[in-house]
């Protein structure tokens, strides 16, 4: 059983590296075929009073988009600015700082990470160098010090040049948290709630009670295929139900537009995970070879969503391996 799990983790980590950084050639061919647009506009939008976000593209990371494929947020308090995630390159982090300065002259005092995935953390050094305190869930340490993280950065330096280069570095948190944590910055209270292992082992969501707003990280994907990678999809589904308990009226997802209907807008992510587990679980139990099972599965509900092509087969295979382990 342990050997099977190790094999699943190895394959899943390889898949994760491929998705976030891109295999040289494979992803670039996809980007060319999709006629990837020029560097996208970054514009801060107010999701609730004092709570802002920028929205990345529904695309693979590429030199053309500076790896701007995820969302980030910031909260303006009476004692400084709290940033949620640091985006996928130092250049993007600098652009995010520029958007913050359009709203307020206050300094960034904290950066809270929803998880240590490349498209959310490669801009972190910009904020660290400016003296911001970095907060993350403690399981992120394992990834940060892993060979997977090192290799992914090396691949990114090739595939995402010049935006990721030899000066780009992985930055550890200055505060690692384990359980639910309340953080008060000036006049603003935040609730930091670990919800992993789900999308990653170190998933963390940030709730602003006064605004009934939730920064959900990659537990919520909207208008695109989720990235499963090494996910514990069973617990991910449970974590989505846990998010509903906050009673949030606005959700800023890790990818895609904001939501003002939490239950409805979490449904795509939840339904997709349930479908993967149902179809690939049945195949694993019946010992149906993966290629045969994948071809026999009806993907019509999902095939028109952005990133179905490069992501769905990978997601299905990782889930197949997971379900092999769960059924033993």
N, C-alpha and C positions, 0 to 999 in steps of 0.2 A: 504494500500500500504506500509506504514512504517513497519507494522508487517511482511509483506512478505519479505521486504528488510532486516529487522533484522534477520529473519530466514535464509535467504540466506547467510548473512555475518557470522552468527554463524556456519552454516554448512561448509561454505567455509574455515573458520579459523580452524575448526577441521580437515578438509581435508589437509590444508596447514601444520598443525602440524604433521599430519601423514606422509606426504611425506618427509618433510625435516628431521625429527627426527626418524620417524618410530614408529608405534604401536608395543609394545613389543609382540613378537611372530609372528605377521602377516608378517612384513618385514623380520624378521630373517629367517622365513620359505622360503620366496622367495629367499633370498640370498643363503641359503643352496641349494635350488633346482637349482639355477643358478651357483653353484660352484664358488662363488665369489673369485677372485684371491687374492694373498697376497698383502701387501702394495705396491702400484704402484710406479714406478720410477717417480721422479719429475726432469724435465730437462728444464731449461730456453731456449727458442728459440727466435731468433731475427725476429720480424715481419717486421720491417723497421729499418733503422739506428737509434740506440739509444732507440728503443722501443721493449720491450721484453714481453713474456708471458709464463705461464705454463698452461698445459692443464690437467684438471681433467678427471676422468673416467666417462663413460656413465653408471652409476650405482646408486643404492641407497646408502646412507651413511651407513657405517657399521664399527665395530671395525677393520675389516680386511683392510679397505682402509683409515682409519683415518678420514673419511668424506671428502676425496679428490674427490669431484664430480663436482666441478665447476672450472672455469678458474680464473686466476688473472694475472695482468700485472705490469710492472714497466718501467719507463721512466728515462733514465740517462741524467741529465742536467749538466751544468757547476757549479751549486750551490747545488747539492744534487740529491737524487733519489725520484721520485714520484711513489708511489705504487697505483695500481688500485685494490681494494678489498683485503680482508685479509684472504681468505680461511676459511675452515670449522672447524678448531681446532687450539689451540695454537701450537701444535706440527708441524702442516703444515706451520704455519706462521714462525716458526723457520727454517724449511727447505727452505722456500721461501727466508728468509734472507741469508741462506747459498748460494743459487743460485745467489742472488744479489752480494754477496761478491766475487763470481767467476768472475763477470763482472767488478766491480768497488769497490774501497775501500770507496767511499763516503757514507755518512749517509743518511738514509731515512728521508726526511724532511716533507713529506706530505703523507697521505693516503686518497684517494678519494673513496668513496663508491658508487657503482652503485645502491644499494638498501639494506635495512636491512632485508635480509633473512639469516637464520642460516648458510647455507653453504658458505656464503660470508663474514660473520662478526665474527664468533667464534674465529678467530685468532687475532682479532683486539687488544686485550690487550697487545700482544707482542710489537706491534708498539707504542701503547700509552705509555707503560712503558719505551720505548726507547726515548720518547720525540717528536715523530712525531705529526704534526698537522693533525687532522682528519676533513675532509670536507664531508658533506652529504646534501641531499635535506631535507628541513625542515619538510616535512610530515613524515619523518622517526621517528620523536619524538613521534608521536602518537603510533606507533608500539612499540617503545623501552620501553614505560611506560605502555604497555598493559598487561592484564592478559594472553593473548595469548602468548606473548614473554616469560613471566615467566614460564608458563606451558611447553612450548616447551623446554626451557632450562632444566627443571626438568626431562622431558622424555629423553632428550639427555644424561643427566648424567647417566642414567641407560642403555640406548640402545647403546650409543657410548663410554662407559667406556672402557679403562681408559683415552681415549683421551679427552673426555669431563668429567669433574669432579667437585667437590665442589669449586675448585679454578677458574674455568672458569666463566667469568662474561661478562655481556653485557656492552658495552662501548659507551657512547654518543659521538657525534661529538663535536669538539671544535669550529667549524664554521658551522652554518646551513645556506644554501643559498635557495633563492626562485626562482628568474629568471636566465636568461643566465648570466654567470659570466666568465670573462677572468682572467686567473691566469698565471702570468709570474714567472718562477723559473729559475734564471740564464739566459741562452741563449734560453730558450724554452717557447713558448707561448702555453697555453692550453685553450680550450673553453669547459666550463662545461655547459651542456644544459639539464635542466629538461624536461622530456618527459612523465611524468605520469599525471594522473593515467592511467596505462596500465597494465604491468605485476604486478606492485605494485603501491600504491599511490605515492611513492617517487623515481620512476625511474629517473636515471641520466646517461647521456652518456658523454664521454670525447673525444674530437677531438683534434688531433695534426695537425694543418694546414700545418706546414713545411714538414710533412711526409705523409700527406693525409691519416692518419690512425685514425680509430674510435674504441674506446673501448665501445662496445654496451651493456654490461651487459646482463640481461636476456630478453631484447627485442628480441634477436636473439638466437635461439637454432639451432644447426646443428647436423645432423646424430642421432637424438633421438627425442622422443616425448616431446614437450614442457610441462612444468608444468603450469597449468592455475590458480589453487587456487582461490584467491579472485579477479582475474584479471578483469579489464574493457576491455573485448576483443574487443569491438567496437572501443574504443580509441586506443587500442594496434595496431590495423590494421592501423589506421590513423598515429600513431607514426612511424610505419615502413616506410610509405611513407615520413614522415618528415626526417628520417635518410638518405634517398636517396639524399636529398637536400644538404647534406654536400659534396657530390662528392668524398667520400672516395674511395681510391683504395685498401685499406686493412681494413678489419673489424675483430676485436677480439671479438667473441661472449662470452656470459656468460657460454655457454656449447658447447663443440665440437671444431673442428679444425678451424683455421683462414680461412677467405674468401678473395679471390682476385677478386670476381665477385659479387658485392653487391646485385644487383637486383636478380640474379639467386639464390644466397645462402640465401637470406631472404625469398625466395618463399615458402620453406617448412613450416616455422613458419606461414607465412601469409595464405597459403592455408589451413593449419590445422585449424586455428582459424575461417576462413571463413566457412569451412565445418561444424565445430561444431555449429556455429551460424545458419547456414542454416538448418541443420537436427534437432537440438534440438529446434530451433525457430519454425519450422513447427509443431513439436510435442506439444510444449507449446500452440501454437495458436489453435490447434485442440483438446486440452485437452486430448491428448493421455498419459496414464500413463507412467512414465519414463521407467520402466523395459520393457514394451512392445515396446516403441520407441527405446530403446537401442538395443534390440534383432533384430529389423527390419532394423536397419541401416547397410549399407555396409561399413565395416571398413577395407576392403582388401588393400586399398592404404597405410594404416598406420601400419597394424598389425605385420609387420616384423621389425619395427624399435625398437631399444633398449628402454626399460621401457614402452612399450605399455601395458603389462600385469598389472603392479601396478598403472599406471597413467591414462589410457584412460577412464575407466569407471568413475573415480573421476572427470576428466576434463569434461566429457559429462554431469554428474549430476550437477556440478556447473554451467555449461553453460545453462542447462535446467532451473535452478532456476533463473539465470540472465534474460533469455529470458521471463520467466513468468512475471517478474517485468517489463521488457521493453515493453511488449505487453499490459499492463494494462493502 
